Amino acid sequence: MLLFNRRTFLLSVVALAGCGFQPAYGPNGGATALRGMVRVAQPEDRESYTLAHKLEDIFAQPQAEKYLLTYKITTSEDAVGITPDQEITRYHVKGSAKYALTTVADGQTVASGEAASFTAYSATGSTVSSVTATRDAYDRLMSILADQIAAQIQAKIAIQK
């Protein structure tokens, strides 16, 4: 049984190497072309700060600013868990971020698009736990959106090469 798993793993590695698969952050990978070259637009509020911080983690601090990444975040919140006494126990948070990656030199748009996702949080418990759960849900949402934005940009840059 163990031998079969090893064979499967080795064959899959060989198959991926043969088809031109290359890790995004590996040598000459598509994502390395952006590391240290993307300046993320200045955050304006808590959500944009979380998004910008996560994007800076992904793209690294800019050493040679070649690109500027701008974004616009929209969020909405819906009550989804309502008790027979009309008390809300759960909230559903939806969010999207429209983004544009432009060159600093001439302002030409290199990549643009939109990322969207959702998360939820429980409103039961104390006031402190509800506030903490709300903040955590929005932080998770911004992290998800940042990952999607980065993946979309890296895919578009890789295609352009």
DRENMARDO-94018 format. One line per field, with one value per atom (N, C-alpha, C, CB): z, y, x; atom name; residue number from 1. Coordinates in Angstrom, 2 decimals. Each point is the difference from the previous one (the first is absolute). Glycine has a CB too. Layout:
% residues N
z	c(Z ...) .
y	c(Y ...) .
x	c(X ...) .
at	c(CA ...) .
i	c(NUM ...) .
% end
This chain:
% residues 161
z	c(0.00 0.00 0.00 1.21 -0.37 0.09 -1.31 2.47 -3.10 -1.26 -1.09 0.68 -0.68 -0.99 0.15 -0.01 1.22 0.24 -0.47 1.94 -1.73 -0.47 -1.52 2.06 -2.68 -1.47 -0.56 0.06 0.53 -0.45 0.12 0.68 0.43 0.22 -1.02 2.46 -2.65 -0.93 -1.44 1.53 -1.91 -1.35 -0.21 -0.07 1.09 -0.14 -0.10 1.28 -0.56 -0.10 -1.39 2.46 -3.00 -1.35 -1.03 0.71 -0.54 -0.94 0.03 0.30 0.89 0.10 -0.60 2.05 -1.86 -0.56 -1.52 2.06 -2.58 -1.45 -0.69 0.38 0.32 -0.64 0.10 0.52 0.05 0.08 1.28 -2.42 3.40 1.28 0.66 0.26 0.26 0.70 1.20 -2.16 3.34 1.18 -0.18 1.43 -0.96 -0.17 0.67 -0.12 1.29 0.72 -0.18 1.65 -2.57 -0.27 -0.88 0.21 -0.51 -0.89 -1.34 1.14 -1.59 -1.25 -0.02 -1.13 2.29 0.10 -0.30 1.68 -2.02 -0.36 1.12 -1.56 2.80 1.13 0.36 0.85 -1.21 0.35 -0.78 0.52 -1.64 -0.80 0.73 -2.07 3.05 0.71 1.39 -1.27 1.80 1.36 0.11 0.31 0.63 0.26 -1.01 1.05 -1.93 -1.03 0.06 -1.41 2.32 0.06 1.26 -1.26 1.04 1.13 0.12 -0.32 1.49 0.27 0.45 0.62 -1.16 0.34 1.50 -2.23 2.71 1.41 0.53 -0.30 1.43 0.56 0.61 0.45 -0.44 0.52 1.26 -2.31 2.52 1.16 0.46 -0.77 1.75 0.57 -1.04 2.19 -3.01 -1.00 -1.05 0.37 -0.86 -1.02 0.58 -1.19 2.47 0.63 0.02 1.42 -1.05 0.05 -1.39 1.99 -2.99 -1.38 -0.48 -0.44 0.66 -0.45 0.70 -0.43 1.71 0.76 -0.55 2.04 -2.33 -0.55 -1.41 1.36 -2.17 -1.35 0.07 -0.88 1.84 0.17 0.45 0.56 0.24 0.38 -1.23 2.27 -3.16 -1.19 -0.99 0.32 -0.62 -1.03 0.55 -1.24 2.54 0.69 -0.08 -0.53 1.43 0.01 -1.30 2.54 -3.16 -1.29 0.18 -0.87 0.08 -0.04 -1.26 1.32 -2.40 -1.26 -0.47 -0.62 0.94 -0.32 -1.50 2.17 -2.69 -1.42 -0.22 -0.39 1.38 -0.13 1.22 -1.39 1.16 1.08 -0.02 -0.14 1.29 0.12 0.77 -0.07 -0.63 0.64 0.13 -0.95 1.89 0.27 0.57 0.38 -0.51 0.61 0.60 -1.66 2.96 0.74 0.25 1.10 -1.29 0.41 0.83 -2.08 3.17 0.86 0.34 0.95 -0.64 0.48 1.02 -2.19 3.06 1.10 0.06 1.29 -1.21 0.10 1.22 -2.49 3.15 1.12 -0.57 1.52 -1.12 -0.53 1.06 -1.80 3.03 1.08 0.91 -0.12 0.00 0.80 0.82 -1.72 3.02 0.89 -0.08 1.55 -1.00 0.04 0.76 -0.10 0.97 0.74 -0.77 2.13 -3.40 -0.90 0.43 -0.49 1.11 0.34 -1.05 2.48 -2.92 -1.03 0.66 -1.48 0.98 0.58 -0.94 1.33 -2.62 -0.96 -1.11 0.52 -0.95 -1.09 -1.14 1.63 -2.82 -1.23 -0.59 -0.45 0.26 -0.50 -1.42 2.36 -3.32 -1.38 -0.32 -0.67 -0.14 -0.37 -1.39 2.40 -3.01 -1.29 -0.05 -1.14 0.31 -0.18 -1.48 2.32 -2.89 -1.38 0.08 -0.81 -0.08 0.06 -1.40 2.02 -2.02 -1.25 0.30 -0.92 0.14 0.09 -1.18 1.18 -0.88 -1.05 0.13 -0.05 -1.06 0.03 0.55 -1.96 2.77 0.61 -1.06 2.19 -3.15 -1.00 -0.88 0.02 -0.57 -0.95 0.39 -1.75 2.85 0.45 -0.80 0.76 -1.57 -0.83 0.87 -2.03 1.84 0.77 -0.52 0.46 0.43 -0.34 0.29 0.49 0.63 0.39 0.82 -0.01 -0.17 0.81 0.11 -0.75 1.72 0.20 1.33 -1.40 1.84 1.24 0.72 -0.97 2.28 0.86 0.92 -0.10 0.35 0.87 0.83 -1.67 2.89 0.87 1.13 -0.56 1.50 1.15 1.21 -1.51 2.66 1.25 0.94 -0.32 1.51 0.94 1.42 -1.57 2.48 1.40 0.88 -0.52 1.73 0.97 0.86 0.01 0.24 0.83 1.38 -2.04 2.40 1.34 0.96 -0.96 2.20 0.99 0.52 -1.09 1.71 0.60 -1.07 2.10 -1.69 -0.92 -0.53 1.23 -0.35 -0.41 -1.00 2.22 -1.99 -0.94 -1.34 1.92 -1.92 -1.26 -0.80 1.08 -0.40 -0.68 -0.56 1.52 -0.73 -0.45 -1.19 2.33 -2.28 -1.11 -1.27 1.65 -1.51 -1.16 -0.64 1.05 -0.23 -0.52 -0.66 1.79 -1.15 -0.55 -1.35 2.32 -2.45 -1.27 -1.11 1.27 -0.99 -1.01 -0.33 0.80 0.19 -0.25 -0.89 2.21 -1.92 -0.84 -1.42 2.01 -2.16 -1.32 -0.79 0.91 -0.27 -0.70 -0.37 1.25 -0.42 -0.31 -1.21 2.43 -2.48 -1.14 -1.28 1.52 -1.45 -1.18 -0.45 0.76 0.17 -0.36 -0.71 1.96 -1.46 -0.66 -1.41 2.24 -2.41 -1.33 -0.95 1.04 -0.55 -0.83 -0.45 1.23 -0.30 -0.33 -1.01 2.27 -2.08 -0.92 -1.40 1.93 -2.01 -1.29 -0.71 0.87 -0.13 -0.60 -0.47 1.48 -0.65 -0.38 -1.23 2.39 -2.49 -1.18 -1.25 1.46 -1.33 -1.16 -0.44 0.77 0.17 -0.34 -0.65 1.91 -1.40 -0.57 -1.44 2.29 -2.57 -1.35 -0.96 0.96 -0.47 -0.83 -0.38 1.09 -0.33 -0.28 -1.26 2.39) .
y	c(-1.20 1.20 1.26 -1.26 1.25 1.15 0.18 -0.34 -0.77 0.05 0.64 -2.04 1.71 0.58 1.52 -2.13 2.63 1.43 0.70 -0.41 -0.22 0.57 0.04 -0.84 -0.23 -0.04 1.07 -2.47 2.61 1.01 1.39 -1.48 1.73 1.31 0.25 -0.15 -0.81 0.18 0.16 -1.34 0.57 0.12 1.35 -2.49 2.99 1.30 1.12 -0.87 0.77 1.02 -0.01 -0.25 -0.92 -0.11 0.54 -2.01 1.70 0.48 1.52 -2.14 2.73 1.46 0.65 -0.21 -0.37 0.56 -0.08 -0.66 -0.42 -0.18 0.92 -2.33 2.82 0.84 1.48 -1.74 2.09 1.40 0.68 0.05 -0.82 0.57 0.64 -1.71 2.90 0.69 0.73 0.28 -0.47 0.68 1.51 -1.91 2.59 1.45 0.72 -0.20 -0.27 0.67 -0.70 0.78 -1.74 -0.67 0.87 -2.22 1.74 0.76 0.24 -0.98 2.21 0.41 -0.21 -0.54 0.41 -0.15 1.32 -1.82 1.75 1.19 1.02 -1.41 0.96 0.91 0.75 -1.51 0.96 0.68 1.29 -2.21 2.35 1.22 1.20 -1.39 1.15 1.09 0.26 -0.56 -0.35 0.15 1.24 -2.47 3.34 1.22 1.10 -1.42 1.27 1.00 0.62 -1.23 0.75 0.47 0.86 -2.05 3.28 0.87 -0.05 1.53 -1.88 -0.10 1.37 -2.47 2.89 1.31 0.14 0.07 1.15 0.32 -0.40 1.90 -2.62 -0.38 1.20 -2.30 2.22 1.09 -0.37 0.83 -2.12 -0.43 -1.37 1.32 -1.89 -1.28 -1.11 0.69 -0.82 -1.06 0.18 -0.22 1.45 0.21 -0.17 1.57 -1.25 -0.23 -1.49 2.07 -2.90 -1.44 -0.54 -0.17 0.63 -0.44 0.42 0.15 1.10 0.51 -0.74 2.25 -2.50 -0.70 -1.41 1.35 -2.05 -1.35 0.03 -0.71 1.69 0.11 0.32 0.77 0.06 0.30 -1.23 2.37 -3.23 -1.26 -0.88 0.13 -0.15 -0.85 0.54 -0.65 1.94 0.59 0.52 0.60 -0.56 0.50 1.52 -2.15 2.73 1.46 0.43 0.03 1.02 0.41 0.59 0.43 -0.94 0.55 0.85 -1.97 1.51 0.73 0.07 -0.76 1.85 0.11 0.05 1.19 -2.27 -0.06 0.07 -1.34 0.85 -0.06 0.63 -2.08 2.59 0.50 -0.80 2.34 -2.90 -0.79 0.81 -2.17 2.56 0.73 -0.95 2.23 -1.93 -0.88 0.80 -1.93 1.37 0.58 -1.15 1.94 -1.86 -1.07 0.35 -0.61 -0.37 0.15 -1.22 1.36 -1.12 -1.09 0.19 -0.26 -0.84 0.04 -1.11 0.97 -0.77 -0.94 -0.33 0.91 -2.20 -0.45 -0.87 0.10 0.04 -0.87 -1.31 1.98 -3.10 -1.29 -0.95 0.29 -0.10 -0.86 0.79 -1.38 1.12 0.74 -1.00 1.89 -1.65 -0.89 0.31 -0.17 -0.69 0.28 1.30 -2.46 2.88 1.25 1.21 -1.28 1.09 1.05 0.56 0.56 -1.40 0.40 -0.56 0.06 0.77 -0.41 -0.72 1.95 -3.16 -0.79 -0.16 -1.20 1.50 -0.20 1.03 -2.45 2.94 0.97 -0.57 1.92 -1.60 -0.39 1.28 -1.99 1.99 1.19 -0.29 0.69 0.11 -0.12 1.17 -1.22 0.97 1.09 -0.21 0.33 0.78 -0.05 1.13 -1.02 0.82 1.02 0.09 -0.43 1.59 0.26 0.53 0.49 -0.96 0.40 0.34 -1.45 2.21 0.32 0.08 1.26 -1.95 0.04 0.83 -2.27 3.41 0.90 0.20 1.16 -0.82 0.31 1.40 -1.53 1.71 1.30 0.98 -1.10 0.63 0.87 0.71 -1.51 0.77 0.61 -0.16 -0.43 -0.24 -0.15 -0.99 2.29 -3.11 -0.97 -1.17 0.67 -1.11 -1.11 -1.32 1.33 -2.08 -1.29 -1.12 0.90 -0.78 -1.01 0.69 -1.85 1.40 0.51 -1.09 2.39 -2.24 -0.99 0.20 -1.60 0.55 0.06 -1.33 1.70 -1.63 -1.18 0.10 -0.21 -0.92 0.02 -1.27 1.40 -1.27 -1.15 0.34 -0.77 -0.14 0.22 -0.73 0.24 0.12 -0.69 0.25 0.24 -0.78 0.18 0.02 -1.15 1.63 -0.01 -0.13 1.39 -1.86 -0.20 1.24 -2.48 2.86 1.18 -0.39 1.25 -2.52 -0.42 0.21 -1.69 1.87 0.19 1.42 -1.78 2.14 1.33 1.06 -1.04 2.28 1.11 -0.04 1.38 -1.66 -0.07 -1.11 0.91 -2.08 -1.11 0.29 -1.58 2.27 0.36 0.99 -0.41 1.40 0.99 -0.69 1.84 -2.71 -0.73 -0.90 0.07 -0.75 -0.87 0.81 -1.59 2.78 0.87 0.40 0.84 -0.36 0.42 -1.16 1.75 -2.91 -1.17 -0.40 -0.77 0.85 -0.35 0.94 -0.89 2.18 0.96 -0.19 1.63 -1.95 -0.27 -1.23 1.03 -2.09 -1.20 0.30 -1.41 2.20 0.35 0.76 0.08 0.89 0.78 -0.87 2.04 -3.00 -0.93 -0.86 -0.03 -0.44 -0.80 0.84 -1.38 2.61 0.88 0.30 1.01 -0.79 0.27 -1.20 1.55 -2.74 -1.21 -0.14 -1.11 1.40 -0.09 1.05 -0.88 2.10 1.07 -0.39 1.74 -2.19 -0.38 -1.14 0.73 -1.74 -1.13 0.44 -1.53 2.39 0.48 0.82 0.02 0.86 0.82 -0.87 1.93 -2.88 -0.87 -0.83 -0.10 -0.36 -0.77 0.88 -1.48 2.73 0.89 0.40 0.84 -0.63 0.33 -1.19 1.63 -2.84 -1.21 -0.21 -1.03 1.32 -0.16 1.00 -0.84 2.06 1.05 -0.27 1.58 -2.43 -0.27 -0.77 0.03) .
x	c(0.82 -0.82 0.86 -1.80 2.85 0.89 0.76 0.21 0.18 0.72 -0.86 1.31 -2.60 -0.91 -0.06 -1.34 1.26 -0.06 1.27 -1.49 2.64 1.26 0.05 1.14 -1.59 0.00 -0.93 0.50 -1.66 -0.95 0.60 -1.90 2.53 0.62 1.11 -0.55 1.43 1.11 -0.48 1.44 -2.45 -0.54 -0.68 -0.31 -0.38 -0.66 1.02 -1.96 3.06 1.07 0.60 0.50 -0.24 0.56 -0.99 1.35 -2.61 -1.02 -0.09 -1.28 1.30 -0.06 1.23 -1.38 2.53 1.22 -0.03 1.27 -1.85 -0.06 -0.98 0.62 -1.62 -1.01 0.34 -1.70 2.84 0.38 -0.43 -0.12 -0.39 -0.39 1.21 -1.83 1.62 1.08 -0.60 1.34 -0.77 -0.55 0.05 0.71 -1.76 -0.08 1.16 -2.46 2.87 1.09 1.34 -1.67 1.76 1.25 0.89 -1.14 2.35 0.89 -0.68 2.02 -2.01 -0.63 -1.51 2.13 -2.74 -1.45 -0.69 0.28 -1.56 -0.76 -0.11 -1.25 1.19 -0.18 1.28 -1.76 2.92 1.26 0.17 1.01 -1.69 0.11 -0.60 -0.09 -0.77 -0.67 0.58 -2.04 2.85 0.52 0.86 -0.06 -0.32 0.76 -0.23 1.67 -2.67 -0.25 -1.39 1.60 -2.45 -1.37 -0.19 -0.80 0.38 -0.37 -1.51 2.03 -2.50 -1.44 -0.50 0.20 -1.33 -0.57 -0.21 -1.12 1.21 -0.13 -1.38 1.62 -1.69 -1.30 -0.72 0.89 -2.23 -0.81 -0.78 -0.18 -0.09 -0.76 0.51 -2.03 1.36 0.45 0.05 -0.96 -0.09 -0.03 1.10 -2.47 2.62 1.03 1.40 -1.55 1.73 1.30 0.32 -0.31 -0.67 0.22 0.30 -1.53 0.77 0.23 1.38 -2.46 2.82 1.30 1.15 -1.05 0.91 1.05 0.21 -0.58 -0.51 0.11 0.62 -2.01 1.63 0.58 1.49 -2.22 2.61 1.42 0.77 -0.58 -0.04 0.64 0.22 -1.07 0.10 0.09 1.03 -2.41 2.33 0.87 1.32 -2.05 2.23 1.20 0.07 1.21 -0.44 0.17 0.68 0.17 -0.67 0.58 1.40 -2.30 3.25 1.34 0.16 0.90 -1.48 0.01 -1.45 2.39 -3.08 -1.42 -0.22 -0.40 -0.11 -0.32 -1.51 2.07 -2.84 -1.44 -0.68 0.21 -1.41 -0.85 -1.29 1.00 -1.37 -1.21 -1.03 1.31 -2.38 -1.10 -1.19 0.80 -1.69 -1.13 -1.15 1.55 -2.74 -1.21 -0.78 -0.09 -0.13 -0.66 -1.46 2.19 -3.06 -1.40 -0.38 -0.58 -0.15 -0.45 -1.47 2.32 -2.97 -1.37 -0.18 -0.84 -0.13 -0.23 -1.49 1.99 -2.31 -1.38 -0.18 -0.23 -0.91 -0.35 -0.52 -0.55 1.13 -0.43 -0.52 1.65 -1.28 -0.48 -0.92 2.09 -3.38 -0.97 -0.82 -0.11 0.06 -0.75 -1.49 2.00 -2.85 -1.44 -0.33 -0.41 1.33 -0.20 0.51 0.18 0.18 0.49 1.37 -2.39 3.21 1.35 0.95 -0.55 1.48 0.94 1.17 -0.67 0.97 1.09 1.19 -1.71 1.53 1.08 -0.11 0.08 1.07 0.07 0.84 -0.26 -0.12 0.68 0.61 -1.60 2.91 0.70 0.50 0.68 -1.14 0.44 0.92 -2.13 3.12 0.90 0.57 0.55 -0.17 0.67 1.02 -2.03 3.02 1.03 0.34 0.94 -1.20 0.41 1.43 -2.39 3.24 1.40 0.52 0.33 0.75 0.71 1.48 -2.01 2.80 1.46 0.49 0.14 0.45 0.47 1.51 -2.23 2.85 1.43 0.19 0.45 0.56 0.27 0.48 0.56 0.23 0.60 -1.01 1.94 -2.91 -0.94 -1.47 1.69 -2.00 -1.38 -0.82 0.15 0.50 -0.70 -0.47 1.38 -2.63 -0.54 0.54 -2.08 2.71 0.58 -0.99 2.30 -3.01 -0.99 -1.08 1.74 -2.96 -1.11 -1.05 0.44 -1.30 -1.04 -0.70 1.28 -1.95 -0.74 0.10 -1.57 1.75 0.00 -1.22 2.56 -3.19 -1.19 -0.03 -1.28 0.77 -0.13 -0.97 2.34 -2.45 -0.89 0.57 -2.02 1.53 0.29 -1.16 2.52 -2.48 -1.09 0.54 -1.59 0.77 0.38 -1.23 2.01 -1.78 -1.07 -0.16 0.44 -1.66 -0.29 -0.46 -0.59 0.73 -0.40 1.16 -1.61 1.30 1.04 0.01 1.35 -0.24 0.12 0.24 0.90 -0.97 0.24 1.42 -1.69 2.64 1.40 0.23 0.67 -1.25 0.19 -0.66 0.10 -1.22 -0.67 0.82 -2.21 2.78 0.86 1.24 -0.84 1.44 1.18 -0.33 0.91 -2.04 -0.40 -0.25 -1.02 0.45 -0.24 1.31 -2.12 3.04 1.32 0.73 0.14 -0.20 0.67 -0.59 0.51 -1.83 -0.65 0.44 -1.97 2.03 0.43 1.49 -1.75 2.57 1.42 0.16 0.59 -1.37 0.06 -0.43 -0.45 -0.60 -0.50 1.06 -2.33 2.99 1.02 1.20 -0.74 1.07 1.09 -0.35 0.66 -1.89 -0.46 0.05 -1.49 1.00 0.00 1.42 -2.16 3.08 1.40 0.60 0.22 -0.48 0.52 -0.56 0.20 -1.49 -0.60 0.58 -2.10 2.27 0.57 1.40 -1.36 2.18 1.37 0.03 0.73 -1.57 -0.03 -0.44 -0.50 -0.51 -0.46 1.08 -2.35 3.01 1.05 1.15 -0.64 1.06 1.12 -0.34 0.71 -1.95 -0.42 0.01 -1.41 0.94 -0.04 1.41 -2.23 3.13 1.39 0.68 0.10 -0.35 0.61 -0.46 0.10 -1.37 -0.53 0.63 -2.16 2.43 0.57 1.45 -1.54 2.23 1.42 0.20 0.42) .
at	c(N CA C CB N CA C CB N CA C CB N CA C CB N CA C CB N CA C CB N CA C CB N CA C CB N CA C CB N CA C CB N CA C CB N CA C CB N CA C CB N CA C CB N CA C CB N CA C CB N CA C CB N CA C CB N CA C CB N CA C CB N CA C CB N CA C CB N CA C CB N CA C CB N CA C CB N CA C CB N CA C CB N CA C CB N CA C CB N CA C CB N CA C CB N CA C CB N CA C CB N CA C CB N CA C CB N CA C CB N CA C CB N CA C CB N CA C CB N CA C CB N CA C CB N CA C CB N CA C CB N CA C CB N CA C CB N CA C CB N CA C CB N CA C CB N CA C CB N CA C CB N CA C CB N CA C CB N CA C CB N CA C CB N CA C CB N CA C CB N CA C CB N CA C CB N CA C CB N CA C CB N CA C CB N CA C CB N CA C CB N CA C CB N CA C CB N CA C CB N CA C CB N CA C CB N CA C CB N CA C CB N CA C CB N CA C CB N CA C CB N CA C CB N CA C CB N CA C CB N CA C CB N CA C CB N CA C CB N CA C CB N CA C CB N CA C CB N CA C CB N CA C CB N CA C CB N CA C CB N CA C CB N CA C CB N CA C CB N CA C CB N CA C CB N CA C CB N CA C CB N CA C CB N CA C CB N CA C CB N CA C CB N CA C CB N CA C CB N CA C CB N CA C CB N CA C CB N CA C CB N CA C CB N CA C CB N CA C CB N CA C CB N CA C CB N CA C CB N CA C CB N CA C CB N CA C CB N CA C CB N CA C CB N CA C CB N CA C CB N CA C CB N CA C CB N CA C CB N CA C CB N CA C CB N CA C CB N CA C CB N CA C CB N CA C CB N CA C CB N CA C CB N CA C CB N CA C CB N CA C CB N CA C CB N CA C CB N CA C CB N CA C CB N CA C CB N CA C CB N CA C CB N CA C CB N CA C CB N CA C CB N CA C CB N CA C CB N CA C CB N CA C CB N CA C CB N CA C CB N CA C CB N CA C CB N CA C CB N CA C CB N CA C CB N CA C CB N CA C CB N CA C CB N CA C CB N CA C CB N CA C CB N CA C CB N CA C CB N CA C CB N CA C CB) .
i	c(1 1 1 1 2 2 2 2 3 3 3 3 4 4 4 4 5 5 5 5 6 6 6 6 7 7 7 7 8 8 8 8 9 9 9 9 10 10 10 10 11 11 11 11 12 12 12 12 13 13 13 13 14 14 14 14 15 15 15 15 16 16 16 16 17 17 17 17 18 18 18 18 19 19 19 19 20 20 20 20 21 21 21 21 22 22 22 22 23 23 23 23 24 24 24 24 25 25 25 25 26 26 26 26 27 27 27 27 28 28 28 28 29 29 29 29 30 30 30 30 31 31 31 31 32 32 32 32 33 33 33 33 34 34 34 34 35 35 35 35 36 36 36 36 37 37 37 37 38 38 38 38 39 39 39 39 40 40 40 40 41 41 41 41 42 42 42 42 43 43 43 43 44 44 44 44 45 45 45 45 46 46 46 46 47 47 47 47 48 48 48 48 49 49 49 49 50 50 50 50 51 51 51 51 52 52 52 52 53 53 53 53 54 54 54 54 55 55 55 55 56 56 56 56 57 57 57 57 58 58 58 58 59 59 59 59 60 60 60 60 61 61 61 61 62 62 62 62 63 63 63 63 64 64 64 64 65 65 65 65 66 66 66 66 67 67 67 67 68 68 68 68 69 69 69 69 70 70 70 70 71 71 71 71 72 72 72 72 73 73 73 73 74 74 74 74 75 75 75 75 76 76 76 76 77 77 77 77 78 78 78 78 79 79 79 79 80 80 80 80 81 81 81 81 82 82 82 82 83 83 83 83 84 84 84 84 85 85 85 85 86 86 86 86 87 87 87 87 88 88 88 88 89 89 89 89 90 90 90 90 91 91 91 91 92 92 92 92 93 93 93 93 94 94 94 94 95 95 95 95 96 96 96 96 97 97 97 97 98 98 98 98 99 99 99 99 100 100 100 100 101 101 101 101 102 102 102 102 103 103 103 103 104 104 104 104 105 105 105 105 106 106 106 106 107 107 107 107 108 108 108 108 109 109 109 109 110 110 110 110 111 111 111 111 112 112 112 112 113 113 113 113 114 114 114 114 115 115 115 115 116 116 116 116 117 117 117 117 118 118 118 118 119 119 119 119 120 120 120 120 121 121 121 121 122 122 122 122 123 123 123 123 124 124 124 124 125 125 125 125 126 126 126 126 127 127 127 127 128 128 128 128 129 129 129 129 130 130 130 130 131 131 131 131 132 132 132 132 133 133 133 133 134 134 134 134 135 135 135 135 136 136 136 136 137 137 137 137 138 138 138 138 139 139 139 139 140 140 140 140 141 141 141 141 142 142 142 142 143 143 143 143 144 144 144 144 145 145 145 145 146 146 146 146 147 147 147 147 148 148 148 148 149 149 149 149 150 150 150 150 151 151 151 151 152 152 152 152 153 153 153 153 154 154 154 154 155 155 155 155 156 156 156 156 157 157 157 157 158 158 158 158 159 159 159 159 160 160 160 160 161 161 161 161) .
% end
